[in-house]
Amino acid sequence: MPQVLETPQGRRIAYHQTQGRGPGIVFLGGFKSDMDGTKAVHLQAWAAGQGRAFLRFDYSGHGASSGAFTDGCIGDWAADARAVVTSLTEGPQVLVGSSMGGWISLLLARAIPERLCGLVGIAAAPDFTEDSMWGGFTDAQKAGLDRDGQVALPSDYDAPYIITRRLIEDGRNQLVLRAPLSLPFPVRLLQGTADTDVDPSVALRLLDHASGDDIRLTLVKGADHRFSSPACLGLIETAVAEALASSGRI
């Protein structure tokens, strides 16, 4: 059974944590994903084998945490992640953000840079509510969102995604690619070329936009958005190990 953290906003966040030496590793999942996904569970086992502290959790409205998915937005989920990092971990952490978790990791880098010593983005999707969702809506979908407060988008993974007006409007307050983005610690970005959810151009844009002395992007030919093949999982391990080693805090 997961443990539960109550956030300052009154949301109940489910999490699994294993103790170990620091710097710890915190996994941040994707949009409508949960903490029991292949990458999160694999990385926890890898961290345990290294004797490294590890934490994975569900945002509100996701998995075992409280709330309805359609009530949430990027700002809420970033606040959940911040509460988890500041309340449940000690010292510097390496954030591993998958898809939306990559965006939220960047928001934490902006909000609490002193708590980070590294960041690994797996198909990171900064600003996707604006650039991918809103930017890809038809005029009819935009009108429907304005009229009904929500619109349904087809999903390759589950039932259609219900996208709310609040998600889109709040997302505009969380954008990270429109203003300077300082990442003063090791950053490793991983991106598959066959990703149909996050185009590789997003990874290139992030690489170009962010400032920092140690930012690297690895493109994997043929890898899809899940990035969960044995080879891809090995690359995630390598990226985390590199971030830890380059941080000088092992």
C-alpha contacts under 8 A as a table, 3 or more apart, distances in Angstrom:
res1	aa1	res2	aa2	distance
2	P	14	A	5.71
2	P	15	Y	5.30
2	P	16	H	5.39
3	Q	14	A	5.62
3	Q	15	Y	5.36
3	Q	16	H	6.29
4	V	12	R	6.13
4	V	13	I	5.36
4	V	14	A	4.49
4	V	15	Y	6.12
4	V	65	S	7.97
5	L	12	R	5.61
5	L	13	I	5.05
5	L	14	A	6.48
5	L	15	Y	7.62
5	L	84	V	7.50
6	E	9	Q	7.89
6	E	10	G	5.79
6	E	11	R	5.54
6	E	12	R	4.51
6	E	13	I	6.20
7	T	10	G	5.18
7	T	11	R	5.31
7	T	12	R	6.45
7	T	13	I	7.27
7	T	80	D	6.85
7	T	83	A	6.10
8	P	11	R	7.50
8	P	83	A	7.68
11	R	60	S	6.62
11	R	65	S	7.92
11	R	66	S	6.20
11	R	67	G	7.33
11	R	80	D	7.97
12	R	60	S	7.09
12	R	65	S	5.73
12	R	66	S	5.20
13	I	57	F	7.02
13	I	58	D	6.22
13	I	59	Y	6.39
13	I	60	S	6.19
13	I	64	A	7.67
13	I	65	S	4.73
13	I	66	S	6.59
13	I	80	D	7.32
14	A	57	F	5.72
14	A	58	D	5.68
14	A	59	Y	7.91
14	A	64	A	5.74
14	A	65	S	4.92
15	Y	35	M	7.78
15	Y	55	L	7.13
15	Y	56	R	5.71
15	Y	57	F	4.03
15	Y	58	D	6.41
16	H	55	L	5.88
16	H	56	R	5.51
16	H	57	F	6.29
17	Q	53	A	7.63
17	Q	54	F	5.72
17	Q	55	L	4.42
17	Q	56	R	6.54
18	T	44	Q	7.87
18	T	48	A	7.33
18	T	53	A	5.68
18	T	54	F	5.30
18	T	55	L	6.52
19	Q	51	G	7.96
19	Q	52	R	7.09
19	Q	53	A	4.66
19	Q	54	F	6.69
20	G	24	G	7.58
20	G	48	A	7.46
20	G	51	G	5.11
20	G	52	R	4.41
20	G	53	A	3.90
20	G	54	F	7.41
21	R	24	G	6.85
21	R	51	G	6.20
21	R	52	R	4.88
21	R	53	A	5.48
22	G	52	R	6.28
22	G	53	A	6.08
22	G	91	G	7.24
22	G	92	P	7.39
22	G	93	Q	7.50
22	G	250	I	7.33
23	P	52	R	7.45
23	P	53	A	7.21
23	P	91	G	6.71
23	P	92	P	5.42
23	P	93	Q	5.13
23	P	94	V	6.86
23	P	117	C	7.75
23	P	244	L	7.53
23	P	249	R	6.84
23	P	250	I	6.86
24	G	52	R	6.14
24	G	53	A	4.51
24	G	54	F	5.57
24	G	55	L	7.83
24	G	89	T	7.53
24	G	91	G	7.96
24	G	92	P	7.00
24	G	93	Q	4.83
24	G	94	V	6.24
25	I	47	A	7.76
25	I	52	R	7.51
25	I	53	A	6.22
25	I	54	F	4.75
25	I	55	L	6.34
25	I	93	Q	5.63
25	I	94	V	4.86
25	I	95	L	5.96
25	I	96	V	7.16
26	V	54	F	5.85
26	V	55	L	4.80
26	V	56	R	5.94
26	V	85	V	7.68
26	V	93	Q	6.85
26	V	94	V	6.30
26	V	95	L	4.97
26	V	96	V	6.06
27	F	40	A	6.30
27	F	54	F	7.91
27	F	55	L	6.33
27	F	56	R	5.00
27	F	57	F	7.39
27	F	95	L	6.10
27	F	96	V	4.78
27	F	97	G	6.01
27	F	98	S	7.89
28	L	35	M	7.99
28	L	56	R	6.77
28	L	57	F	7.16
28	L	81	A	7.65
28	L	95	L	7.24
28	L	96	V	6.01
28	L	97	G	4.64
28	L	98	S	6.22
28	L	101	G	4.68
28	L	102	G	7.39
28	L	104	I	7.70
28	L	105	S	7.38
29	G	33	S	6.07
29	G	34	D	6.37
29	G	35	M	6.47
29	G	40	A	7.71
29	G	57	F	7.94
29	G	58	D	7.55
29	G	97	G	6.18
29	G	98	S	5.22
29	G	99	S	7.16
29	G	100	M	6.91
29	G	101	G	4.94
30	G	33	S	5.13
30	G	34	D	7.52
30	G	97	G	7.67
30	G	98	S	5.41
30	G	99	S	5.04
30	G	100	M	4.55
30	G	101	G	5.07
30	G	102	G	7.98
31	F	99	S	7.24
31	F	100	M	5.48
31	F	101	G	7.61
32	K	62	H	6.04
32	K	69	F	7.50
33	S	37	G	7.42
33	S	62	H	6.68
33	S	63	G	7.25
34	D	37	G	6.21
34	D	57	F	7.57
34	D	58	D	5.58
34	D	59	Y	7.93
34	D	62	H	6.01
34	D	63	G	4.95
35	M	40	A	6.10
35	M	41	V	7.54
35	M	56	R	5.85
35	M	57	F	5.39
35	M	58	D	5.58
35	M	63	G	7.17
36	D	40	A	6.39
36	D	41	V	6.04
37	G	40	A	5.54
37	G	41	V	6.23
38	T	41	V	5.45
38	T	42	H	5.92
38	T	228	S	6.60
39	K	42	H	5.17
39	K	43	L	5.98
39	K	228	S	6.26
39	K	233	L	6.87
40	A	43	L	5.24
40	A	44	Q	6.22
40	A	56	R	6.75
41	V	44	Q	5.15
41	V	45	A	6.42
42	H	45	A	5.26
42	H	46	W	6.25
42	H	233	L	7.63
43	L	46	W	4.92
43	L	47	A	6.03
43	L	237	E	7.18
44	Q	47	A	5.09
44	Q	48	A	6.13
44	Q	54	F	6.08
44	Q	55	L	7.55
44	Q	56	R	7.96
45	A	48	A	5.08
45	A	49	G	6.28
46	W	49	G	5.11
46	W	50	Q	6.50
46	W	237	E	7.48
47	A	50	Q	5.01
47	A	51	G	6.19
47	A	52	R	4.93
47	A	53	A	6.78
47	A	54	F	6.41
48	A	51	G	4.91
48	A	52	R	5.71
48	A	53	A	7.26
48	A	54	F	7.60
49	G	52	R	7.52
58	D	62	H	5.57
58	D	63	G	5.72
58	D	64	A	6.56
58	D	65	S	5.80
59	Y	62	H	5.35
59	Y	63	G	7.64
59	Y	65	S	6.45
59	Y	77	W	5.59
59	Y	80	D	6.12
59	Y	81	A	7.22
60	S	65	S	5.17
60	S	66	S	5.41
60	S	67	G	5.55
60	S	68	A	7.34
60	S	69	F	7.18
60	S	72	G	7.14
60	S	76	D	7.80
60	S	77	W	6.66
60	S	80	D	7.13
61	G	65	S	6.14
61	G	66	S	5.81
61	G	67	G	4.45
61	G	68	A	4.32
61	G	69	F	3.90
61	G	70	T	7.39
61	G	71	D	7.37
61	G	72	G	6.60
62	H	65	S	5.88
62	H	66	S	7.65
62	H	67	G	7.80
62	H	68	A	7.61
62	H	69	F	6.16
67	G	71	D	7.21
67	G	72	G	7.99
68	A	71	D	5.39
68	A	72	G	7.05
69	F	72	G	5.55
70	T	162	I	6.79
70	T	163	I	7.34
70	T	164	T	6.72
72	G	76	D	6.07
72	G	77	W	7.14
72	G	167	L	6.97
73	C	76	D	5.34
73	C	77	W	6.35
73	C	166	R	6.77
73	C	167	L	4.65
73	C	170	D	6.48
73	C	171	G	7.18
74	I	77	W	5.17
74	I	78	A	6.01
74	I	104	I	7.58
74	I	167	L	6.78
74	I	170	D	6.76
74	I	171	G	5.91
74	I	174	Q	7.12
75	G	78	A	5.11
75	G	79	A	6.14
75	G	170	D	6.63
75	G	171	G	7.27
75	G	173	N	7.99
75	G	174	Q	6.72
76	D	79	A	5.07
76	D	80	D	6.26
77	W	80	D	4.90
77	W	81	A	6.23
77	W	104	I	7.60
78	A	81	A	5.03
78	A	82	R	6.12
78	A	104	I	5.48
78	A	107	L	6.95
78	A	108	L	7.25
79	A	82	R	5.02
79	A	83	A	6.14
80	D	83	A	5.18
80	D	84	V	6.27
81	A	84	V	5.08
81	A	85	V	6.23
81	A	104	I	7.63
81	A	108	L	7.90
82	R	85	V	5.20
82	R	86	T	6.00
82	R	108	L	6.62
83	A	86	T	5.28
83	A	87	S	5.66
83	A	88	L	7.89
84	V	87	S	5.38
84	V	88	L	5.50
84	V	89	T	7.47
85	V	88	L	5.67
85	V	89	T	5.45
86	T	89	T	6.09
86	T	90	E	7.56
86	T	115	R	7.98
89	T	93	Q	7.85
91	G	115	R	6.38
92	P	114	E	7.28
92	P	115	R	4.67
92	P	116	L	4.94
92	P	117	C	5.48
93	Q	115	R	6.17
93	Q	116	L	4.86
93	Q	117	C	5.65
93	Q	118	G	6.83
94	V	116	L	5.99
94	V	117	C	5.67
94	V	118	G	4.47
94	V	119	L	5.38
94	V	120	V	7.44
94	V	240	V	7.54
94	V	243	A	7.43
94	V	244	L	7.31
95	L	105	S	6.37
95	L	116	L	7.27
95	L	118	G	6.41
95	L	119	L	4.80
95	L	120	V	6.18
96	V	101	G	7.64
96	V	102	G	7.28
96	V	105	S	7.46
96	V	119	L	5.93
96	V	120	V	4.64
96	V	121	G	5.94
96	V	122	I	7.46
96	V	240	V	7.78
97	G	100	M	7.23
97	G	101	G	4.07
97	G	102	G	3.96
97	G	103	W	7.41
97	G	104	I	7.32
97	G	105	S	5.87
97	G	119	L	7.68
97	G	120	V	6.25
97	G	121	G	4.98
97	G	122	I	6.10
97	G	124	A	6.82
98	S	101	G	4.66
98	S	102	G	5.22
98	S	121	G	6.03
98	S	122	I	4.63
98	S	123	A	6.13
98	S	124	A	5.88
99	S	102	G	5.26
99	S	103	W	7.13
99	S	121	G	7.52
99	S	122	I	6.12
99	S	123	A	5.00
99	S	124	A	4.26
99	S	125	A	4.86
99	S	198	V	7.67
100	M	103	W	5.16
100	M	104	I	6.38
100	M	124	A	6.35
100	M	125	A	5.25
100	M	126	P	6.87
100	M	128	F	7.88
101	G	104	I	4.93
101	G	105	S	5.94
101	G	121	G	7.92
101	G	124	A	6.97
101	G	125	A	7.71
102	G	105	S	5.02
102	G	106	L	6.37
102	G	120	V	7.79
102	G	121	G	5.12
102	G	122	I	6.78
102	G	123	A	7.40
102	G	124	A	4.25
102	G	125	A	5.98
102	G	126	P	6.68
103	W	106	L	5.14
103	W	107	L	6.41
103	W	124	A	6.20
103	W	125	A	5.59
103	W	126	P	4.23
103	W	127	D	7.02
103	W	176	V	7.86
104	I	107	L	4.94
104	I	108	L	6.28
104	I	126	P	7.85
105	S	108	L	5.07
105	S	109	A	6.16
105	S	119	L	7.38
106	L	109	A	4.85
106	L	110	R	6.34
106	L	126	P	7.83
106	L	176	V	7.31
107	L	110	R	5.11
107	L	111	A	6.16
107	L	174	Q	7.43
107	L	176	V	7.23
108	L	111	A	4.85
108	L	112	I	5.53
108	L	113	P	6.90
109	A	112	I	5.67
109	A	113	P	4.69
109	A	116	L	6.86
109	A	182	S	7.99
109	A	183	L	6.85
110	R	113	P	5.97
110	R	181	L	7.33
110	R	182	S	7.41
112	I	115	R	5.72
112	I	116	L	7.31
113	P	116	L	5.38
114	E	117	C	7.84
116	L	119	L	7.59
116	L	185	F	7.65
117	C	185	F	5.54
117	C	186	P	7.06
117	C	243	A	7.88
117	C	244	L	7.63
117	C	247	S	6.01
117	C	249	R	7.98
118	G	185	F	5.29
118	G	186	P	4.89
118	G	187	V	5.83
118	G	243	A	5.42
118	G	244	L	6.79
118	G	247	S	6.72
119	L	185	F	7.54
119	L	186	P	6.47
119	L	187	V	4.81
119	L	188	R	6.42
119	L	240	V	7.98
119	L	243	A	7.00
120	V	187	V	5.76
120	V	188	R	4.76
120	V	189	L	5.73
120	V	190	L	7.63
120	V	239	A	6.68
120	V	240	V	6.52
120	V	243	A	7.56
121	G	124	A	5.09
121	G	187	V	7.77
121	G	188	R	6.32
121	G	189	L	4.65
121	G	190	L	6.04
122	I	189	L	6.13
122	I	190	L	4.88
122	I	191	Q	6.19
122	I	227	F	7.57
122	I	236	I	7.92
123	A	189	L	7.47
123	A	190	L	6.02
123	A	191	Q	4.85
123	A	192	G	7.12
123	A	198	V	6.41
123	A	203	A	7.23
123	A	225	H	6.61
124	A	189	L	7.53
124	A	190	L	7.97
124	A	191	Q	7.83
124	A	198	V	7.62
124	A	202	V	7.87
124	A	203	A	6.93
125	A	128	F	5.68
125	A	198	V	6.37
125	A	202	V	7.05
126	P	175	L	7.22
126	P	176	V	6.69
126	P	177	L	7.26
126	P	202	V	7.86
126	P	206	L	7.97
127	D	130	E	5.69
127	D	131	D	6.09
127	D	132	S	7.89
127	D	171	G	7.08
127	D	172	R	7.91
127	D	174	Q	7.47
127	D	175	L	5.23
127	D	176	V	6.66
127	D	177	L	7.03
128	F	131	D	5.08
128	F	132	S	4.88
128	F	133	M	6.33
129	T	132	S	5.93
129	T	133	M	4.91
129	T	134	W	6.14
129	T	167	L	7.36
129	T	168	I	5.69
129	T	171	G	5.92
129	T	172	R	7.90
130	E	133	M	5.77
130	E	134	W	4.91
130	E	135	G	5.96
130	E	168	I	6.71
130	E	171	G	6.80
130	E	172	R	6.75
131	D	134	W	6.22
131	D	135	G	4.91
131	D	136	G	7.42
132	S	135	G	5.31
132	S	136	G	5.60
133	M	136	G	5.22
133	M	137	F	6.21
134	W	137	F	5.20
134	W	142	K	7.66
134	W	168	I	7.14
137	F	140	A	7.81
137	F	141	Q	5.62
137	F	142	K	6.14
138	T	141	Q	5.11
138	T	142	K	6.27
139	D	142	K	5.11
139	D	143	A	6.12
140	A	143	A	5.06
140	A	144	G	6.04
141	Q	144	G	4.90
141	Q	145	L	6.07
141	Q	151	V	6.62
142	K	145	L	5.11
142	K	146	D	6.27
143	A	146	D	5.10
143	A	147	R	6.01
144	G	147	R	4.94
144	G	148	D	5.62
144	G	149	G	7.32
144	G	150	Q	6.99
144	G	151	V	6.40
145	L	148	D	5.39
145	L	149	G	4.81
145	L	150	Q	4.68
145	L	151	V	5.46
145	L	164	T	7.06
145	L	165	R	5.99
146	D	149	G	5.57
146	D	150	Q	7.58
146	D	165	R	7.03
148	D	151	V	7.52
149	G	164	T	5.73
149	G	165	R	5.07
149	G	166	R	7.79
150	Q	162	I	6.47
150	Q	163	I	5.37
150	Q	164	T	4.12
150	Q	165	R	5.66
151	V	162	I	5.74
151	V	163	I	5.27
151	V	164	T	6.50
152	A	160	P	5.88
152	A	161	Y	5.50
152	A	162	I	4.52
152	A	163	I	6.07
153	L	160	P	5.28
153	L	161	Y	4.98
153	L	162	I	6.36
153	L	163	I	7.11
154	P	159	A	7.28
154	P	160	P	4.45
154	P	161	Y	6.21
155	S	158	D	5.81
155	S	159	A	6.35
155	S	160	P	5.14
155	S	161	Y	6.26
163	I	167	L	6.74
163	I	168	I	7.74
164	T	167	L	5.21
164	T	168	I	6.66
165	R	168	I	5.22
165	R	169	E	6.06
166	R	169	E	5.11
166	R	170	D	5.76
167	L	170	D	5.38
167	L	171	G	5.93
168	I	171	G	5.11
168	I	172	R	6.74
169	E	172	R	5.50
169	E	173	N	7.37
170	D	173	N	5.35
170	D	174	Q	6.87
171	G	174	Q	5.12
171	G	175	L	6.53
172	R	175	L	5.71
175	L	178	R	6.45
176	V	179	A	6.24
176	V	180	P	7.76
176	V	181	L	6.69
177	L	180	P	7.44
177	L	181	L	7.28
177	L	206	L	7.15
177	L	209	H	6.72
180	P	209	H	7.52
180	P	210	A	7.07
180	P	211	S	7.68
181	L	209	H	7.08
181	L	210	A	4.99
181	L	211	S	6.13
182	S	210	A	5.95
182	S	211	S	4.91
182	S	212	G	6.18
183	L	186	P	7.76
183	L	187	V	7.43
183	L	210	A	6.64
183	L	211	S	5.90
183	L	212	G	5.10
184	P	211	S	7.59
184	P	212	G	5.12
184	P	213	D	6.88
184	P	214	D	7.85
185	F	212	G	6.98
185	F	213	D	7.50
185	F	214	D	6.63
185	F	247	S	6.59
186	P	213	D	7.68
186	P	214	D	4.94
186	P	215	I	6.03
186	P	243	A	5.21
186	P	244	L	7.99
186	P	246	S	6.23
186	P	247	S	6.19
187	V	214	D	6.19
187	V	215	I	4.61
187	V	216	R	6.32
187	V	243	A	6.55
188	R	215	I	6.02
188	R	216	R	5.13
188	R	217	L	5.99
188	R	218	T	7.65
188	R	239	A	5.90
188	R	240	V	7.82
188	R	243	A	6.98
189	L	203	A	7.33
189	L	215	I	7.75
189	L	216	R	6.14
189	L	217	L	4.55
189	L	218	T	6.11
190	L	217	L	5.95
190	L	218	T	4.96
190	L	219	L	6.17
190	L	220	V	7.53
190	L	236	I	7.76
191	Q	195	D	7.71
191	Q	200	P	6.44
191	Q	203	A	6.83
191	Q	217	L	7.59
191	Q	218	T	6.30
191	Q	219	L	4.99
191	Q	220	V	6.11
191	Q	223	A	7.65
192	G	195	D	5.42
192	G	200	P	6.98
192	G	219	L	5.71
192	G	220	V	4.68
192	G	221	K	6.02
192	G	222	G	6.24
192	G	223	A	4.23
192	G	224	D	5.35
192	G	225	H	6.64
192	G	227	F	7.07
193	T	199	D	7.67
193	T	200	P	5.98
193	T	219	L	6.52
193	T	220	V	5.97
193	T	221	K	5.05
193	T	222	G	5.49
193	T	223	A	5.92
193	T	224	D	6.92
194	A	221	K	6.96
194	A	222	G	4.90
194	A	223	A	5.31
194	A	224	D	4.76
194	A	225	H	7.41
195	D	198	V	5.82
195	D	199	D	6.10
195	D	200	P	7.21
195	D	223	A	6.61
195	D	224	D	4.17
195	D	225	H	4.56
196	T	199	D	6.25
196	T	224	D	7.04
196	T	225	H	6.72
197	D	225	H	6.32
198	V	202	V	6.80
198	V	225	H	7.07
199	D	202	V	5.71
199	D	203	A	7.65
200	P	203	A	5.34
200	P	204	L	6.60
201	S	204	L	5.00
201	S	205	R	6.04
202	V	205	R	5.03
202	V	206	L	6.18
203	A	206	L	5.12
203	A	207	L	6.12
203	A	217	L	7.50
204	L	207	L	5.03
204	L	208	D	6.14
204	L	217	L	7.89
205	R	208	D	5.13
205	R	209	H	5.99
206	L	209	H	5.02
206	L	210	A	5.93
207	L	210	A	5.80
207	L	215	I	7.22
207	L	216	R	7.47
207	L	217	L	7.01
212	G	215	I	6.28
220	V	223	A	5.70
223	A	227	F	6.12
223	A	232	C	7.76
224	D	227	F	5.70
227	F	232	C	5.57
227	F	233	L	7.22
228	S	231	A	7.87
228	S	232	C	5.62
228	S	233	L	5.67
229	S	232	C	5.07
229	S	233	L	6.09
230	P	233	L	5.11
230	P	234	G	6.19
231	A	234	G	5.07
231	A	235	L	6.38
232	C	235	L	4.96
232	C	236	I	6.35
233	L	236	I	5.06
233	L	237	E	6.39
234	G	237	E	5.09
234	G	238	T	6.27
235	L	238	T	4.98
235	L	239	A	6.07
236	I	239	A	5.05
236	I	240	V	6.22
237	E	240	V	5.30
237	E	241	A	6.15
238	T	241	A	5.06
238	T	242	E	6.04
239	A	242	E	5.08
239	A	243	A	6.18
240	V	243	A	5.10
240	V	244	L	6.21
241	A	244	L	5.15
241	A	245	A	6.06
242	E	245	A	5.04
242	E	246	S	5.85
243	A	246	S	5.21
243	A	247	S	6.00
244	L	247	S	5.23
244	L	248	G	6.88
244	L	249	R	6.59
244	L	250	I	6.08
245	A	248	G	5.57
245	A	249	R	6.98
245	A	250	I	6.15
246	S	249	R	7.96
247	S	250	I	7.59
